[in-house]
């Protein structure tokens, strides 16, 4: 059984965005909507994060990519970067997938990301579409 969602105004949003010449305005509007939609997922992920020191929970945030991507995950410091990240969650993969410890023991997998995503994906989609419709159509965006 396939589920469908009918969204009023989305075709109009696409038409108005195609007519616009200013690409930076399109990108800014789209990123704003994506960040707005990612908020419930970020909150759900933070609340489900296992807490040992609190570092991983603090590193969960909304990360904006170079193009039009928004990711919810742990902030990780790049190796070559001199910039310090307060809460570096580089070990998020070890927590989600499990790992062997130095003493020969094993840490079990604790996948807190998938349940957070599954529980909020419908809410996030609705928030993104609502924000786009509101910003593009109601603010008379040309």
N, C-alpha and C positions, 0 to 999 in steps of 0.2 A: 504494500500500500504506500503510495507516494503522497506526501503532504506538499501543498502549495500555499504560498502566501501572496495575496494580492495587495499591492501597495499603491495607494492613491497618490499621484503627484510625482512619482519617480521618473516617468517618461518626460514630464515637463522639466524636471531638474536636469536630465541628460541633455535636452534640447538647449536649455539656457546656457549650460556649461560649454557645449560645443560652439555656440555663437560667440562666447567671450574670447577676447584676444589675449588678455593678460594671464599667462600661464602661472605666474607666481601667485596670483589671487586664487586660481583653481587649486593649486597645491596647498596653500595656506588653509583654505576652506575645507578641503578634504582631510588634511591632517588634524584640524580642529575637531571634525566630526569623528574621526577614528580614535583620537584620544578620549573624547567624551564617551564613546562606546566601549572603550577598554577599561573604564573605571570599575564597573562591577566585577569584571574578571580579575583585576588586580586585587581588589578587596577580598574576593573569595580565595584567591591564591594565598594572600597574606594570612588569612585566618586559618587556613589548612596547613600551613608550613610547620613542620616539626621544629620544636624549639630546644636547642641545647644551650647556645650562648645568645641567641637572638640576632646574630650577624646575618644569617640567611634571610630571615624574615625582614630585616631592615633593608636588605639589598634588593628585594622584589620591588620593581617599579615599571612604569611605562617608558619604553625606550623608542625614540623616533629615529628612523633610518635616514639615509641620505636622499632616498627618493620619496615615494609616498608609502612607506611602510611604518607601521606602529606595532611593536612587540611588547608583550608583557612577560617579564622574566627577571632574572637576577642581573644586576649590574656587575660587569666583569672588567677588570683593568687589563688593557692590552699589554703585552710584554714590553714593547718598545716605548710605551707611553710613560712619560715622566709625571703625568697628572695622577694624583692620588685619588682613589675612590674610597670613601669613608667605610662603607660596608661592602667588601668584595665577596660576591657569592660565586666564586669560580668553581666551587665543589657541588653545585646544584645537580649535576649529572650523576655524581656518586650517590647522592641521597635518593634520587629518583630510581636509579637502576640497581643500587646496591654495590658493594665493593668488598674486597678483602682488606683486612687491616694488617698492620706491620707485624703484629704478634701471631699471625696465622689464622686469626678468627675471621668471621665474615659478618658484614652488616647487611641486614635484609633490605630489599627495595621498599621504598615508601613513595609511591607515585601520588603526589598531592596535586599535580598539575592537571591531569586528565579530568578528575572529578570537578575541579574548579571551572575548567573550560566547558565541560558538558552541562553543568548546572546554569551557566550564564550566557551561553551562545545565543539563545533566542532574545534575551534581554539586550545583549550587546548589539545584535543586528537591528533591533527596533530603535535603539537609541541612536545608532549611526544614521539610519534612514531619516528619523525624525529631525535630527540636527541638520542634515543636508537640506531637507525640504524647508525647514525653518530659515536657515541661513540664505539659501538661494532664492526661494520664491517670496517669502514674506518680507525680506529686507530689500526687495526690488533690485536684485543683483543683476547688473548688466555688464 
